[in-house]
């Protein structure tokens, strides 16, 4: 499929879906899988750029504004390249778009209708779209979509369930529910999946507020460090309070990624900050554990297992980053996902339980040995495909 020009019409008061205008969310969803040479938003004014431009980082987007300050759409379109125009009510996924483009072909401009209105139009060459624009060439009115239907119109394929049309609050709520159901990640820890419902409930409360994912990461970091400090405290109530704060830190750790995906604020810098914050909390916890045990059992040897635990954690963090996380968004194999889940904060649940039972010493030696076995397994299994390729 040739690279597309995707044109999205932005009304004066765009409908919000999970706190983000529908055209912005549609562009982000499409550009994840459709080869878009450029994404053009036809907005009423340049204020759209000031308010939502940050959500579009990484997309090849342009703005055609109707206030006379921005460039007209006619100048932004490449006449020879194909163009896909979406209604301000359309929120398709990439599979639905590909299916429509395959049916439309390369002969004449083709509209797509859901039986009530035209929701999209495909122009094999954008020169035909440029000819259909108003004289000022600044916006794509919905009338352009209707005009395309007079040349050729196709109904939405019954099997193309990816065409979601938002005409009211119920439609928006249904899509928002779908977005929330997609929040769990494959790399979530095995136990962390249990508190996803709680973290999503918190994220839903934070969604309308001017809170950024990095701010939630910072709050999670501070809560985790406070929990580790209390975990090493001199009394059982303080230690129990520290365990509760560490569990709260786990919940917040899920919220920052959820907000990033909900608000379309995901970034590589944010992901790195999240990993650094996680490791800082882990390090603080692994320092607090032997300190707590020393307070409860003054004669216990905590130096040897403490050194083993800290060295095992540092080596594990290094090799997980080196062999797994450094790949960024590249697809990861089953073994990499297992290691990433095991390297998550699942161990916090065990610390909470053993703290409440006053048996945290059981964790110390087990984690001291297990952390070294973990990084050795990471190196062995993640390096094996490279050795196989070298022999081939």
URHUQUI-V733941 format. One record per backbone hydrogen bond with DSSP energy under -0.5 kcal/mol. NH is the residue of the N-H (numbers start at 1). CO is the residue of the C=O. If there is no record, write none. Layout:
NH_CO ; NH_CO
This chain:
4_35 ; 5_82 ; 6_4 ; 6_38 ; 7_5 ; 7_84 ; 8_6 ; 8_40 ; 9_86 ; 10_42 ; 11_9 ; 14_11 ; 17_20 ; 20_17 ; 22_15 ; 25_21 ; 26_22 ; 27_23 ; 28_24 ; 29_25 ; 30_26 ; 31_27 ; 33_30 ; 34_30 ; 36_34 ; 37_4 ; 37_35 ; 38_4 ; 39_60 ; 40_6 ; 41_39 ; 41_62 ; 42_8 ; 42_40 ; 43_41 ; 43_64 ; 48_45 ; 49_46 ; 50_46 ; 51_47 ; 52_48 ; 53_49 ; 55_52 ; 56_53 ; 57_54 ; 59_56 ; 61_59 ; 62_39 ; 64_41 ; 65_63 ; 66_43 ; 71_63 ; 73_137 ; 74_137 ; 75_72 ; 76_72 ; 76_73 ; 77_73 ; 79_77 ; 81_78 ; 83_123 ; 84_5 ; 85_83 ; 85_121 ; 86_7 ; 87_119 ; 90_87 ; 91_164 ; 93_162 ; 97_93 ; 98_94 ; 99_95 ; 100_96 ; 101_97 ; 102_98 ; 103_99 ; 104_100 ; 105_101 ; 110_122 ; 111_152 ; 112_120 ; 113_154 ; 114_117 ; 119_112 ; 120_112 ; 121_85 ; 122_110 ; 123_83 ; 124_122 ; 126_78 ; 126_81 ; 127_79 ; 128_125 ; 129_125 ; 130_126 ; 131_127 ; 132_128 ; 133_129 ; 133_130 ; 134_139 ; 137_134 ; 141_139 ; 144_141 ; 145_141 ; 146_142 ; 147_143 ; 148_144 ; 149_145 ; 150_146 ; 150_147 ; 151_147 ; 151_148 ; 152_148 ; 154_111 ; 156_113 ; 160_157 ; 161_159 ; 163_160 ; 164_91 ; 164_162 ; 165_163 ; 166_89 ; 167_165 ; 172_168 ; 173_169 ; 174_170 ; 175_171 ; 176_172 ; 177_173 ; 178_174 ; 179_175 ; 180_176 ; 181_177 ; 182_178 ; 182_179 ; 183_180 ; 188_185 ; 193_189 ; 194_191 ; 195_192 ; 196_193 ; 199_195 ; 200_196 ; 201_197 ; 202_198 ; 203_199 ; 204_200 ; 205_201 ; 206_202 ; 207_203 ; 208_204 ; 209_206 ; 211_209 ; 216_212 ; 217_213 ; 218_214 ; 219_215 ; 220_216 ; 221_217 ; 222_218 ; 223_219 ; 224_220 ; 225_221 ; 226_222 ; 227_223 ; 228_224 ; 229_225 ; 230_226 ; 231_227 ; 232_228 ; 233_230 ; 239_235 ; 240_236 ; 241_237 ; 242_238 ; 243_239 ; 244_240 ; 245_241 ; 246_242 ; 247_243 ; 248_244 ; 249_245 ; 250_246 ; 251_247 ; 252_248 ; 253_249 ; 254_250 ; 254_251 ; 255_251 ; 256_252 ; 257_253 ; 258_254 ; 259_255 ; 260_256 ; 261_257 ; 262_258 ; 263_259 ; 265_260 ; 266_260 ; 271_267 ; 272_268 ; 273_269 ; 274_270 ; 275_271 ; 276_272 ; 277_273 ; 278_274 ; 279_275 ; 280_276 ; 281_277 ; 282_278 ; 283_279 ; 284_280 ; 285_281 ; 286_282 ; 287_283 ; 288_284 ; 289_285 ; 290_286 ; 291_287 ; 292_288 ; 293_289 ; 294_290 ; 295_291 ; 296_292 ; 297_293 ; 300_297 ; 302_300 ; 306_302 ; 307_303 ; 308_304 ; 309_305 ; 310_306 ; 311_307 ; 312_308 ; 313_309 ; 314_310 ; 315_311 ; 316_312 ; 317_313 ; 318_314 ; 319_315 ; 320_316 ; 321_317 ; 322_318 ; 323_319 ; 324_320 ; 325_320 ; 326_321 ; 327_324 ; 328_325 ; 330_327 ; 337_333 ; 338_334 ; 339_335 ; 340_336 ; 341_337 ; 342_338 ; 343_339 ; 344_341 ; 347_344 ; 348_345 ; 349_346 ; 350_346 ; 351_347 ; 352_348 ; 353_349 ; 354_350 ; 355_351 ; 356_352 ; 357_353 ; 358_354 ; 358_355 ; 359_354 ; 362_359 ; 363_360 ; 364_360 ; 365_361 ; 366_362 ; 367_363 ; 368_364 ; 369_365 ; 370_366 ; 371_367 ; 372_368 ; 373_369 ; 374_370 ; 375_371 ; 376_372 ; 377_373 ; 378_374 ; 379_375 ; 380_376 ; 381_377 ; 382_378 ; 383_379 ; 384_380 ; 385_381 ; 387_383 ; 388_384 ; 389_385 ; 390_386 ; 391_387 ; 392_388
